[in-house]
Every structure is written in structure tokens, then in C-alpha cells.
Amino acid sequence: MQRLIITCVLILFFVSPCFCKRLLLETSNTYNVIDYGAKGDGETDDSQAFLKAWQGTCGAQGTPTLQIPSNYEFLLSALVLKGPCNATTILIKVGNGCAKQITFEEITLDQTRYPIFIDKHYGSYSLTNGEVEVSGVTFRGFQGTSFDGRAITLDCGQLGCYDIVLDQIDIVSSLPAKPACCSCKNAHGTVTSTVPNCSCLMP
């Protein structure tokens, strides 16, 4: 059986509230951390609820979304979100605030679109409430093939992303004419044992 596959679209879909509402109407394959017991009161440890929501998302078929809603304050320990997953692509949608100390590891890829992808420009959508702060995000143990040459994309907007870690990455393109590549914009962190070369990641 083919092992799947996660596009860690840390598009971290940080989007405007109106777009979030429309997106929710368009998909029922959404896993909200609140539904898995997260309190978001700033006092309760919500780590286990987040992990359960991730397991539900990871086990789903198609393109599920892990939803972290706005207007809550989640208290978390460092999270490790592991594969392999049944989903071909996973979106992580974060409300206003920050995304910190998140680890994605042991991910097997098979012709995956945007295998490692941070997008703080939110595609063609504008953000009305400012950028989400992104730091301490680790991608470790990714291996396999990307759909095309876009293996690693770190587009971190004006505020930038910090303490990004790329470690033990081996991604090749499924298209010989389009070799795997890495692109960065205002991304800061460290790179070790990573293919393709990602020298654009700044200290």
C-alpha cells in the first residue's frame, strides 16, 4: 500500500475571518481542536487535545484541515506532529496570534504538492488583522518526491519567520526536467542534512 503523505502546508492558513468562514462552508473535512477537548483558556494544558485533533486529521482521506480557531489562548507544550498520514495534503489553519514550537517529523512523500510550505501571504488573500507570528517550527525526517520542483517554500512576509529548522530532509522532484529546489523570503533558521540545498534560509 502506498504510504501517504503530508504536505505540511504551514500555509498555516492564517487568513482573514471572512475567508475562514467561507472555507468552512466549502469543506466538512475539518478537525477543530476545540472539538477534541481544547479549552483555550490560557490555563489548561491543551497539548493532548491538539495531538488528538492531529491524529484525526492525519487519519482522514483527501485534504483535511486542522483548525486552530482565533479568540482563544492555548497553553501547549512543544508539539511533535508525526506521519505517515492517510491524507494526501493537510492544511493547518490558524486564527490570529502565533504559531510556535511545532515539529513535523518522519514524513514520507509521494508526488506531494508543496511538501514543506510556509506561506504568510496567504495565497491571493489579504489579511485584515496583521500577520501571524511564526517561530520555532521544525521539519525533520522528510523523504520522498514532490509533485514538481517546489520542494521547500518558506515565504515569511514582512515580519519574517524565526528559528525554522530543516533537518534530515531528502526530497527529489518527480519530474526530471524540474529539479527540486528551495525558496525563501525573510526566513531565518538552520539547515542540516537537507536536499535540496536551502542556503536561502538566513541565520
Steps between C-alpha positions, in 0.01 A plus 500: 500500500628842412618701799351844524597787524461829643547842363580694812328797369597726771328735270400490850196626335513827693217663316248775540186414698275527196711253306502259794122498508476438129758223514311326779187504292688343209643203690368263765838332536606735779639398840464775757716468813206624710303191396780286642490657844722807471387772744692800374475671837873571538519279810414145391766295319345438159787292362315166503197652331723634224664160454160326482381753243819440300444123512148547368626727224791273414273197477249668270488454123535774241596851613397550864551820698626525856327810636638709786239771554559861594381673819651228720827476692638147479758382752720236335821312557722446195301296248630227270259423216598170339408311186457301289146616431212381285440855377669610180517861622436650842419865556559658838278802546596731786300795624659828604798471730811289468626158400798392710690186596345263248684195366412297192705183468528159336301598194502289183412683179374368168458760226379745760417860412691747719653245739639768734311825465469807719295775337433820692361668191202266518489438128306779331312596818581803709512482877297764681632452854877486444743216455512196721830464686684183395803364686650176620359283221701183427479277192697181560524165326317584176577272207349420162386688192332831432243543224729747326817688589348700787626292790551768768330840500542735797318824420498683831364847424620827647529383860695190401514151651764413759665187638389291205681164498552282193666171596543166326301603195532308174245611241542449126274609218282244325564697178856462368471827308419691821761425768395548862576846638466713811381861510489739796380848580595651836539154656752445780625176646739208453549233236670163546510195271244647262436428132431718311753757615326775696773760538239778476399435864667781695652476851 
